[in-house]
Amino acid sequence: MKPFISLCMIVKNEEKVIERCLSSVAHLVDEVVVIDTGSSDNTKNIVSRYTQNIFDFQWIDDFSAARNYAASKATGEWILVLDADEYVDEENFKEFIKELKNDDDNYDAYYAKILNFSGSYGETLVQNYHDRIYKNNGEISYYRKIHEQFKHNNGLDLNYKNSSLLIFHSGYLKNTVSEKDKSNRNKKLIDIEMQKHNKNAFDYFNLGNEYSSLGEIEKALDAYVEAYKLKTDFRLSWVSTTLVQIIICLIQLKRYNDALNVISDAEEIYENSPEFIYLKGEVFYLRGQMDDAKEAFLEIVNNPQRYNLIIFRPDLKDQKPHSRLGDIYLYEENYEKAIYHFTSVLNINKYYDHSINKIIYILNKFHSVDEIRDFLFRNELINENNVKNYVRASFAEGNFDLALSVLSEANEENKLLYKVSLLKKIAVEKQGNFEQVKDILEPSVAKSLITSNWINIVDLYLLRDFIQYESCISELMEELKNELALNSLISMLSNNVVERIDIDQDVFIHSLKILLKYKQYNLCTFLLKNIELLDQAGVCNAASLLFSNGFKAEALQLYEKIDWSYLRVEDLLNIINSLIQTNATENAVEVAKYANLLFKDDFRFYKIILDNTQDQNLYKATFETCKNLF
């Protein structure tokens, strides 16, 4: 009996992910065909556990050629195409097979929804529809060297349908893209496609995607705009995605008014899409229009049923709006609402570091270790897979007891982190049993912890105080004697002011940040003796750190040393807020007027003037400027 569905894959050096893919799907299909294009790792051995249909194919810079070769080896009625860094959900796949078997409308091919995890930890979610299932009747094949698509071999139109199949894709995670150099590989193949005389809209869309991934935003925007101009049908899925991408590019280029104009037009066409409202809110947020941004984000999260048309970014419907609302309420010092929205993010994505860091930052300001731990576990925010994220956030706030508390029930894998937490507590608080942690200062172990930034240069400096264990630490210090960052810190924390040539400004700021969180204020004082040796940007950074850690008077003293042309938005806001808090509102207004000259697109400075000036002429002039700009 002929197999119903064959899985066809092309692979090369996929030992890290191929097991996940095949273990999710091999038992659900009738045949697995894998084409290897030159693996030098363990990929083929892993594949052999699932199928003997493994064929070699010489890579010729052409994905379609490899796909078509795979199809030539398949015997099923239908072909499913997956990549090694993709996987499926078993229940969803079974439902899809039922759907495929019961569909009597004689479709040639089906689209699957691809959910792409991107960013460092999958914190960004992107979706698209792609033709992945087609009849194995010899009449359908792939074309295009990259971003390959189906065509009928006789030039006939293909009859498509969206399927219920979900495919999860991790290939856009930052480390994967970097390791495989995907962007440059894809750009090379796109350039070949673009040499054709009959370039079409889809070519320009794909070119825009590659330029975007390479960070060449101007070129990406030009390509997306050209794709949109050449579109032949609004209903094509990539057309609406192109609109979203155009807006994102305009925002990245700080062309905010242009972005709002595109959003205004797009909202009329895609009124049920959350993406355009979110992007409008993002423009408002970046321009400092916090009330307007809040209104946009709340509109999305309070009306999830209304905004049910996801074009491209599912995370812009829930995760990202909640995250931005958390940021806004934190800026407004409305900590209760900030916690609510950051927690809402983690109920969607428990690995979102930004929300984890902010929750620990806020809770650490007001609550005990037991209260924080109870909140985290009561709300089911911590699990064995993300506990490291909370440990790192606890370290960042200098709360080692919290790290020890969340690790108290840690599995064997996290026992090492428990010792790191003890080590930091001993180094900073000068209490505890050093013998318990002595083994992790063995050079081979310690260097690994330093490389992964679990132990930092301030920790190493503070450990020098354990003279009674000098032999243990000295061996590590000997290993690190050429570590310039550590030596620079030691020099800066000595009683003598170092030479300008010796000072490392990045080390200075990094160390000051850690010492403030560790509450090592005496060492901060020693470090700040070298402040005169920093450049203006360095002094700005130091002042900002002091301000954010509650040392506002000391921060303002540093700001007085700086040429104001070097001040950033956050620095001017720090100065203005301090003046307002001390009832020096006239001075605050004058600083806000100066800030308007430097940052004319930031609404916060106009709002400060409107809320605080007694000068009616200035009020009217500022109000008119706001109407014209915003």
N, C-alpha and C positions, 0 to 999 in steps of 0.2 A: 504494500500500500504506500502511495506517495506521501512523504511527510507534509504536514500542513504548513509549518512555518520554520524557516531557516534563519539563524542568526549569522550575519556576515560582519566581520571585523577586519580592519587593517591595523597593525601594531608595529611599534619599534621601541625597544628599551622601556617597557612598561611594567617592570617587576614590582614597582611600588603600589600599583593600583589595579592590575589585571585580575588579581584574585578577588577583589571586592566586586568587580564587574561580573565575572563569570559565576561566582557563588550566588549572586543575586538572580541570575537569569538562566543559566545553562540547563537546570532541571525543569524549566518552564517552556522551553522550545523543543522542537523535534530534531534539530540538527544544528551543530555549531561549526562554522567555517572561519578559520583565522588565517589571514595573509600576513606574513612577517616580512617587513621591508628592510631587514638588516640589523636585527637585535644583536647586541654583544653582551647582554646581561642574562639574567635567569628567566626572561620572559617565556621562551618556548618550553622550558621545563615545567613552568607553572601551568601553561595552557594545556600541556599534554595530559594533565590530570583530568581535564574536562572533555577533550576531544582528540581524535587522531587526525582530524581534517586540518592539518597545518601545512601551509604551502609557502614557499619562498617566492618573493617578487622583487626584482631590482627596482629600487626607487628612481623615478625619472622626473621628480618635481611635478607630479601630476596626481592629485588625489582621486580624480575621476577614473584615471587608468587603473589605479589600484582597486577602487571600488568595483569597477566592472569585471576585473579579473576575479575578485572574490565571488561575484554573482555567478560567474561561469562555473564555479565549483559547487554551487548550491543546487539542491534537488527539491526543495519544498515548493508548495504552491505560492507561498508568499515569502518575501525577504524582509527581515528586520535588520536595520543598520544601527550599530552602537559603536562608540569609541571606548577605549580602555579606561578612560577616566570618567566614565558614566556608569550608572547603575539604576536598577528599577526597584519598585516596591512590589512584593509578591502578590498581594491582594489586588492592587490596581492592575497588575499585568494580567491576572486571571480574568478580571472583568473585561479588559480590552480584548482578550482572545475570544470571549463569548460574543462580544460586540462584532468582531471581525467575522466570526462564523455565521452570525445571524443576519448580517447585512445583505439584503437582496438587491441593492440598487446598482450593483455592477460598477463599483468604483475601481479606478486603476491604482490609486495611491492614497495614503493617509498621512496627515500631519500628526506629529506628537508635540506635546508641550514640553519644552526643555527648561528646567529650572537650574540656572547657573549661579553657583556660589562664587563670589569674588571678594577681593580685599585680602587682608592678612589671615583672617580666621573665618571667612565666609559671612562676614557681617553685612555684606551687600548682596542682595538677591535680584537677579535679572532674569526675565523670562522671554522666550521667543518660541515661535512655532516653526517646525522644520519637517520637511517631507522625509520620513524615515521608514515607511512601510510601503512596499509596492509588489505588484503581481510579478511572479517569476515566469513570464510567458515569452521571454525573448524579444519583446517589443519595446521594452523600457530600459534606458541606460542613463548613466550620469554624463554630464558635460561640465566644463570649466575646470581649470587646474586647481582652483581653491574655491571654497564656499560653493561646492558642487551642488547641482540641481538635477532633477529628473527631466528627461525629454522622451517623446515618442519617436522611435527610430524612423517612422514614416512621416514625421512632421505633423501628425495629428495632435489635437488638443487632448490633454489628459484630464480625466474626471477625478477631482480631489475631494476629500472630506476631512474635517478635523476629527481626530479620535480622542478617546478618553485617556490615552496612555500618557503617563508622566515619566520623564527621564531626568534623573538628577546628574548634574555635571559639575565636577570640582576642578576642571582644567584651567579656570581663570583665577584660581587662588594665586596670590602674588608670588609665592615661592615657586610654584609650578611654572608660571609664565617665565620667570627669570631663569630657572634651571634649563628649560627646554628652548629658551630664546625664541618663543613662539612669535613674538611681534615682528622680529626681523625676518624670520622665515616666511611668515605670511605676507609681509610687505613685499618681499622679493617676488612671490608668486602673483600677488596682486598687480605689481608693476608689469609683469608679462601679460596679464589679462588686459591691462589698460593700453597696451600697444596695439590692440585691435582697432580697426577703423570704425567698427559699428559698436562703440561703447554705449552701454545702456544705463538706465537709472540704477539698476541693482549693482552694477560695477562700481558706480560712484558711492553708493551706500556702503559697500564693503570696504572701499578705499577709505572712507571716513572713519569706519570702525578701526582700521589698522592705524591710521594717523592718531586717532584718539588714544589707543592703547600705548602708542609711543610718546604721548605727551605733546604732540605737535598740534595744538588746538586750533590755530589759525587755518592750517591746511585741512584739518578735519572738518571745520565749519564750512570751508569752501566746497569740499566734496559733498557734504550733506545737502547743502543748498542746491548744488547742481543735480543731485539725485532727486530732490523734491521737484525741481523744475521739470525734469524729464519723466516724471511718473506718468503712467498711462491709466492707472486705476486707483482711486482712493482706497478701495477695499483690500488691496494687497497689504499683508500684515506689516511689512517693513516700512510702509509709508508713514503710518502713525508713529512708529519707532523713530523714524528720521526726524519728525517734528520734535519729539522729546529730546533727541540728541542735539538738535540745533539749539534748543533753549539751554541745555546744559553747557554747551560750548560758549554761548553768549554770556552765561553767568560766570564761567571760568575766566572769560576775558573782561569781566566787569562791565559789560555793555548791558547794564541793567534795564534801561528804558527800552532798548531793542528787544530784550528778552520778554518784558511785559507786553509789548505789542504783539509778539508772536503768540504768547499765552492767551491774550484776549481773543485772537482769532481762533485758536485751537479749542478753547472752551466752548465755543459755539458749535463746533463739529462734534467734539467728544465730551459732551456735558456730564456724562456719568463716569468719567475717568478721574481718579484721585491725583494722577501724576501732575496735571497742569495746575491744580490748586496748590499742591505741595510746592511746586517750583515757584509759584507766585509768592507763597509764604517764605520760601528760601531767599528770594530777592529782597523781600521786606526785612527779613532777619539780617541779611548781610549789609543792608543799608541802615540798620539801626532802628527801623520802624517796628519796634517790639509789639505794640498793641495790634498793628495790622497783621504782623506775622502770626501772633497768637490767635487772632480771629480765623485766619486761613487754616492753621493746623487743627484748631478745635472743630472747625467745620467738617474736616475729614474724619477725625476720631469719633465725633459724636453722631455721625451719619453713615455708618459702614454699609448699610443696605443701599443707600442712594448711589454710592460710588463703587459700583461693582464691575466696571469695565477696566481691567488691568491691561495696559498696552505693553509695558516693557519692564516696569520696576514694581513688583509686588510690595517691596519694603516701603514704598512711598505712600502706601495706604495706611499702615499701622506703625511699624517699627520706627521709621524716620520721623513722622510727625510727633510721636510721643517723645522721641529723643530731643527734638528741637524744643518742644514745650518744657521738658526738663531743664534745658539750657536757659531758656527765657526766665523761668521761675527761679532758677538758681541766681541768675543775674539780678533779679528783683528781690533776692533774699527771702522769697516765699518758699521755705525749705520743705514744708509739708506737701505742697503741690509738686515741687521738684521731685521729691522722693516717690510720689505716686506715679509720675510719668516715667521716671527712670526704671521703676519696678515693672511698669507695664511693658517696657521694652524687653526686659529680661524674661517676662512671661511668654514672649514671642521667640526670643533668641537668647538663651542662657549664657552665651559666650561673648556677648557684646561688651568689649572691654570698657568703652567710654562710659556706659551706664554703671558697670561694676565699680569703676574708679570713683565716679561721682557719688554713688550711694555710700561707699566707704568714707569718702571725704566728708559728706554731710553728717552721717551718723557719728563719725569720730569726733565731731565738734561738740556734740551734746550728750552722748550716751556712753555708758560703761561697756566693757567688753562683753559681759553677760547679756546685756540688753541688745547689743548689736548681733551677737551670735543667735539669740533667740529670734530676732526679727528675720535674719537670713534663713534660718531653718524652718521657722513657722510659715514663711511664705514660699518655701521650697525653691529657693533661689540657688542653693548650692547642691551640687552632686559630685560624685567622685571624678567626673571628667573635667569640671571647671573649677575645682577647689584651688588649683594653682593660680588662677586668675585672681581669686580673692586673697590669696597669700601675697601675691605681688602688690595688690592694691593696699594691703595692710602694711607692707614694708614701706610703700611710698609715703604713707602717713606716719611712719615711725612707730606703729603700734604692733609690737612684736607679740604681746600677750594675745592680741586678737588673732594673729597668725597661728599661734600655738593652740588657741581655742578651736579654730575651724579645722585644724589638723589633728585634733585629739583622737578622732576616730578614723584617721587616714589609713588607706591601704598600704601595703608594703612598698608600692611604687613611690609613695610620698613620705616615707620615713626619713629620707635624706633631707627633704625640705623642713621637716620638724627639727632636725639638728641644726640646719641653717638658721632657723628662727631662734633657737636657743643660743647659738653663737652670736647673733646680732644683739640679743638681749644682754648677754654677758659683756660684749664689747662696749655697748652704749651705757648700760646701767651699772656695770662693774660688779655684778653679783650673779651667782650661779656656779655650777660645778663644771669647770673647764674640761675635766677629764671626760665628760659625756660627749664632748664635741671635738676632742683633739684629733680624732681620726680623719675628719673632713678637711683638716688643714694639711694633710699629706699633699705634696705638690701636685701629683697627677689629678687628684680629686678636686683640690681647690682651684686649679687652673681651669678645669671644666666649668666649675661654678662661677668663676670670674668671667669666662667667655660668654656664658649665658646670662650674665648680669644678675645672678642671684646674690653674689657677693660683690660689693663695689669698693672703690678706692678709699672711701671714708671708713668702711668696715676694717679694711686692712690697716689703715693708719691707727685706728683706735685699738686694734689688737696688739700693736707694738707696746702697749702699756703692761702686757702680761710678762713682765721680766722673768718671773719664776719659771716660765715655760719658754725661755728664750731659744733653746735648742730646736724646739718644734717650729716656732715661728720663723726663726732665723733661716732655717732651711728653705722655707717658702720665700722669704724675703730675698734670699740669695738667688732663687730661681727668677724672681721678679726685679732683679737689680737694674735691668735695662728698661723697666716699665716707666716710660717717661711721665705718664699721667701721675703715678704714685709719687715719683721723685719731685715732680712739680708741686704737688700738694704738700709734701713734707717741707719743701723749701718755703712755701707761702705761709705755713703755719708755725714757722720758727719765729723767734723774737726779732730777728733782723729783717728789714724790708729787702725783698729780693730785687735783683736787677731786672729792668724791663725785658731784656732779651730772654730771661728765664721764665717769665710768667706765661702760662697757657690760659688764655681767657676762657676757653670752653671748660677747662678743668675747674677754673675759679667758680664759674656760674654753676656748674654741675655739683661741685662740692658744697657751695653755699646753700643750694636748694636742699641737699640731703642733711646738712648740719642743722638747718632750721627745723626740718621735720623731726630730726633726732633730739631737738631741744638742747643742742650743744652750743649754748650761746657764748660761752667764753671763747671757744674756737672760732665762732663766727666773728667775734671782735678781732681776734688775731688775723683772720683772713681779710677782714675789711681794712686792716692797716695798709694793704696793698692796693686799695681802690684807685689811688691816683695813677697807678700804672696801667689801668684799663683804658681802652678807647671809649669814645662817647657811647657807642652802642652797648659796650660791656657795662658801663655805669647804669645805663637805662635798664638793662636786664637785672642788675643787682637791686636797683631801686624797686622794680616791679616785684621781685621776690620778697623783699622786706615788707612791702605794702600788703601783699596777699597773705602774709603770715602774721599780720597784726601790728607790725612795727611801722606805723604810718608816719610818726614824727621823724624817725630815722630815714625813711624813704624820701620824705619831702626835702630833707637836708641834702640828699644825693641829687634829687631832681634840680635843686638850685645850682648844682655844679655843671649842669648839662646845657649845651647850646640847644635851644628849643627846637631847632630845625631837625634834631635827631629824635624828638619825642614821637612815639607811636600813639595810635588811638587809645590803647589801654593806659598808657602813661598819662595822657591828658585827662582821661576820665578819672583816673586815680587822684590827680591834683584837684580837679573840679569837685569831686565828691568830698574830698577832705575840706575844701574851702566852704562848701555848703554846710557840712557838719559842724563847722566852727562859726557858722552864721556870717561868714565873709562872702555874702551872695554877690555883691558888686564885683568883687575880684573874680568870683567864679564865672560871672557873665563875661568879663573881659577875656578870660582864658578861653571860654567857649567861642567867643568872636574870633579869636586867633585860630582856634582849632578849625573853624569853618573855612578859613583860607587854605588850610592844608588838606582837609578832608571834606570837601564840599558835598560829597554824596552820602555822608553819614548823618542821618536824621537826629541822632541823639544830641548832638551839639545844638541844633536848632531848638529841640525840645527844651533843653536846659535854659536857653535864652527866654523862650516863651513862658516857661514856668517861673522864672526868677527875676526878670527885668521889671523895673518900675518905669522905664522910659517908653512912653507910648509910641513914639516915632520908631524906635528900634523894634518894638513889638510888631508894628504894622509892616515894617520893611522885612522883618524875618518871616512873618506869616505869608507875605506875598511871594518871597523866595521859595518857601516850602511848597506853595501851590504850583509854582512853575516847575520846580525840580521833581516833586514827588507826586 
